[in-house]
Amino acid sequence: MAIVVRIDVELAKRKMSVGEFAEKVGLTPANVAVLKNGRAKAVRFSTLEAMCRVLECQPGDLLEFVDEEEDEAAS
């Protein structure tokens, strides 16, 4: 997957549990796990906004583009 989700990094920086984060954002812990593990196919802007508000960060802190073709060429 070319988009890497960095929610776990931001949660660790803030010493916040998945359960606490899920409650503050308005998601179930299971849905946070889907996002965190990169298994989500889409993220609503309203959800992204809530996550950024709770974590006091920017969308780019949570999502990163990694060019898989470039990585394969370097190998």
LOPA-75865 format. One line per 3 residues: their letters; for each residue x negated, y negated, z negated of N, C-alpha, C, CB. Coordinates in Angstrom, 1 decimal, padded with zeros to 4 digits. Glycine has a CB too. Example, Ala and Ser with C-alpha at 12.3 -4.5 7.8 and 13.67 -1.06 7.14 Angstrom:
BEGIN
as> -013.2:005.7:-007.8:-012.3:004.5:-007.8:-013.2:003.3:-007.8:-011.3:004.5:-009.0 | -012.8:002.2:-007.1:-013.7:001.1:-007.1:-012.9:000.0:-007.9:-014.1:000.6:-005.7
This chain:
BEGIN
mai> -000.8:001.2:000.0:000.0:000.0:000.0:-000.9:-001.2:000.0:001.0:000.0:-001.2 | -000.6:-002.2:000.8:-001.4:-003.4:001.0:-001.1:-004.4:-000.1:-001.1:-004.0:002.3 | 000.0:-004.4:-000.8:000.3:-005.3:-001.9:000.1:-004.5:-003.2:001.8:-005.8:-001.8
vvr> -000.8:-005.1:-004.0:-001.1:-004.5:-005.3:-000.4:-005.3:-006.4:-002.7:-004.5:-005.6 | 000.2:-004.7:-007.3:001.0:-005.3:-008.4:000.1:-005.4:-009.6:002.3:-004.6:-008.7 | -000.1:-006.5:-010.2:-001.0:-006.8:-011.3:-000.2:-007.1:-012.6:-001.9:-007.9:-011.0
idv> 001.0:-006.6:-012.8:001.8:-006.9:-014.0:001.1:-006.4:-015.2:003.2:-006.2:-013.9 | 000.5:-005.2:-015.1:-000.2:-004.6:-016.3:-001.3:-005.5:-016.8:-000.7:-003.2:-015.9 | -002.0:-006.1:-015.9:-003.1:-007.0:-016.2:-002.6:-008.2:-017.0:-003.9:-007.5:-015.0
ela> -001.5:-008.8:-016.5:-000.9:-010.0:-017.2:-000.3:-009.6:-018.5:000.1:-010.6:-016.3 | 000.3:-008.4:-018.6:000.8:-007.9:-019.9:-000.3:-007.7:-020.9:001.6:-006.6:-019.7 | -001.4:-007.1:-020.5:-002.5:-006.9:-021.4:-003.2:-008.2:-021.9:-003.6:-006.1:-020.6
krk> -003.3:-009.2:-021.0:-003.8:-010.5:-021.4:-003.0:-011.1:-022.5:-003.8:-011.4:-020.2 | -001.7:-010.8:-022.5:-000.8:-011.5:-023.5:-000.4:-010.5:-024.6:000.5:-011.9:-022.8 | -001.0:-009.3:-024.6:-000.7:-008.3:-025.6:000.8:-008.1:-025.7:-001.4:-008.7:-026.9
msv> 001.5:-008.0:-024.6:002.9:-007.8:-024.5:003.2:-006.4:-024.1:003.6:-008.9:-023.6 | 004.2:-005.8:-024.7:004.6:-004.4:-024.4:005.5:-004.5:-023.2:005.2:-003.7:-025.6 | 005.6:-003.3:-022.5:006.6:-003.2:-021.4:008.0:-003.5:-021.8:006.4:-001.9:-020.7
gef> 008.3:-002.9:-023.0:009.7:-003.1:-023.6:010.0:-004.5:-023.8:009.8:-002.2:-024.8 | 009.1:-005.2:-024.5:009.3:-006.6:-024.8:009.4:-007.4:-023.5:008.1:-007.2:-025.6 | 008.6:-007.2:-022.5:008.6:-007.8:-021.2:009.9:-007.6:-020.5:007.4:-007.4:-020.3
aek> 010.3:-006.3:-020.5:011.6:-005.9:-019.8:012.8:-006.7:-020.4:011.8:-004.4:-019.9 | 012.8:-006.8:-021.7:013.9:-007.4:-022.4:013.9:-008.9:-022.1:013.8:-007.3:-023.9 | 012.8:-009.6:-022.1:012.7:-011.0:-021.8:013.0:-011.3:-020.4:011.3:-011.5:-022.1
vgl> 012.7:-010.4:-019.4:012.9:-010.7:-018.0:014.3:-010.3:-017.6:011.9:-009.9:-017.2 | 014.9:-009.3:-018.4:016.3:-008.9:-018.1:016.3:-007.6:-017.2:017.0:-010.0:-017.4 | 015.2:-006.8:-017.3:015.1:-005.6:-016.5:015.1:-004.4:-017.5:013.9:-005.6:-015.6
tpa> 015.3:-003.2:-017.0:015.1:-002.0:-017.8:013.7:-001.7:-017.8:016.0:-000.8:-017.3 | 013.2:-001.0:-018.9:011.8:-000.6:-018.9:011.5:000.3:-017.7:011.4:000.1:-020.2 | 012.4:001.1:-017.3:012.2:002.0:-016.1:012.0:001.1:-014.8:013.4:002.9:-015.9
nva> 012.7:000.1:-014.7:012.5:-000.8:-013.5:011.2:-001.5:-013.6:013.7:-001.8:-013.4 | 010.8:-001.9:-014.7:009.4:-002.5:-014.9:008.4:-001.5:-014.5:009.2:-003.1:-016.4 | 008.5:-000.3:-014.9:007.6:000.8:-014.6:007.5:000.9:-013.0:008.0:002.1:-015.2
vlk> 008.6:000.9:-012.4:008.7:001.0:-010.9:007.9:-000.1:-010.3:010.1:001.0:-010.4 | 008.1:-001.3:-010.8:007.3:-002.5:-010.3:005.8:-002.4:-010.6:007.9:-003.8:-010.9 | 005.6:-002.0:-011.8:004.2:-002.0:-012.3:003.4:-000.9:-011.6:004.2:-001.7:-013.8
ngr> 004.0:000.2:-011.2:003.3:001.3:-010.6:003.2:001.1:-009.1:003.9:002.6:-010.9 | 003.8:000.0:-008.5:003.7:-000.2:-007.1:004.7:000.6:-006.3:002.4:000.0:-006.6 | 005.7:001.1:-006.9:006.7:002.0:-006.2:007.9:001.2:-005.7:007.1:003.1:-007.1
aka> 008.0:-000.1:-006.0:009.1:-000.9:-005.6:009.0:-001.2:-004.1:009.2:-002.2:-006.4 | 010.1:-001.2:-003.4:010.1:-001.6:-002.0:010.3:-003.1:-001.8:011.1:-000.8:-001.2 | 010.9:-003.7:-002.8:011.2:-005.2:-002.7:011.3:-005.7:-004.1:012.5:-005.4:-001.9
vrf> 011.1:-007.1:-004.2:011.3:-007.8:-005.5:012.1:-009.0:-005.1:009.9:-008.1:-006.1 | 013.2:-009.2:-005.9:014.0:-010.4:-005.7:013.2:-011.6:-006.2:015.4:-010.3:-006.4 | 013.4:-012.7:-005.5:012.8:-013.9:-005.9:013.2:-014.3:-007.3:013.0:-015.1:-005.0
stl> 014.4:-014.1:-007.7:014.9:-014.4:-009.0:014.2:-013.6:-010.1:016.5:-014.2:-009.1 | 013.9:-012.3:-009.8:013.1:-011.4:-010.7:011.7:-011.9:-010.8:013.2:-010.0:-010.2 | 011.1:-012.2:-009.6:009.7:-012.8:-009.6:009.6:-014.1:-010.4:009.2:-013.0:-008.2
eam> 010.6:-014.9:-010.3:010.7:-016.2:-011.0:010.8:-015.9:-012.5:011.9:-017.0:-010.6 | 011.6:-015.0:-012.9:011.8:-014.6:-014.3:010.5:-014.0:-014.9:012.9:-013.6:-014.6 | 009.8:-013.2:-014.1:008.5:-012.6:-014.6:007.5:-013.7:-014.8:008.0:-011.5:-013.6
crv> 007.4:-014.6:-013.8:006.4:-015.7:-013.9:006.8:-016.6:-015.1:006.4:-016.5:-012.6 | 008.0:-016.9:-015.4:008.4:-017.7:-016.5:008.0:-017.0:-017.8:010.0:-018.0:-016.5 | 008.3:-015.8:-017.9:008.0:-015.0:-019.2:006.5:-015.0:-019.4:008.6:-013.6:-019.2
lec> 005.7:-014.7:-018.3:004.3:-014.5:-018.5:003.5:-015.9:-018.3:003.8:-013.6:-017.4 | 004.3:-016.9:-018.0:003.6:-018.2:-017.8:002.5:-018.1:-016.8:003.1:-018.8:-019.1 | 002.8:-017.6:-015.6:001.8:-017.4:-014.5:002.4:-017.7:-013.2:001.3:-016.0:-014.6
qpg> 001.6:-017.6:-012.2:002.0:-017.8:-010.8:002.3:-016.5:-010.1:001.0:-018.7:-010.0 | 003.1:-016.5:-009.0:003.3:-015.2:-008.3:002.0:-014.5:-007.9:004.2:-015.4:-007.1 | 001.0:-015.3:-007.5:-000.2:-014.7:-007.1:-001.0:-014.0:-008.2:-001.1:-015.8:-006.5
dll> -000.6:-014.3:-009.4:-001.2:-013.6:-010.6:-000.7:-012.2:-010.7:-001.0:-014.4:-011.9 | 000.5:-012.0:-010.2:001.2:-010.7:-010.3:001.1:-009.8:-009.0:002.7:-010.9:-010.6 | 000.9:-010.5:-007.9:000.9:-009.8:-006.6:-000.4:-010.1:-005.9:002.1:-010.1:-005.7
efv> -001.1:-009.1:-005.3:-002.3:-009.4:-004.5:-002.2:-008.6:-003.2:-003.5:-009.0:-005.4 | -002.6:-009.2:-002.2:-002.7:-008.6:-000.9:-004.1:-008.0:-000.7:-002.4:-009.5:000.3 | -004.2:-006.7:-000.4:-005.4:-006.0:-000.1:-005.3:-005.4:001.3:-005.7:-004.9:-001.2
dee> -006.3:-005.8:002.1:-006.3:-005.4:003.5:-006.8:-003.9:003.6:-007.1:-006.3:004.4 | -005.9:-003.0:003.7:-006.3:-001.6:003.8:-007.2:-001.2:005.0:-005.1:-000.6:003.8 | -007.0:-001.9:006.1:-007.8:-001.7:007.3:-009.2:-002.1:007.1:-007.2:-002.4:008.5
ede> -009.4:-003.2:006.4:-010.7:-003.7:006.1:-011.4:-002.8:005.1:-010.6:-005.1:005.5 | -010.7:-002.3:004.1:-011.3:-001.3:003.2:-011.7:-000.1:003.9:-010.3:-001.0:002.1 | -010.9:000.4:004.8:-011.3:001.7:005.5:-012.5:001.4:006.4:-010.1:002.1:006.4
aas> -012.6:000.3:007.0:-013.7:000.0:007.9:-015.0:-000.1:007.1:-013.5:-001.4:008.7 | -014.9:-000.6:005.9:-016.1:-000.7:005.0:-016.6:000.7:004.5:-015.8:-001.6:003.9 | -015.8:001.7:004.6:-016.2:003.0:004.1:-017.0:003.8:005.0:-014.9:003.8:003.8
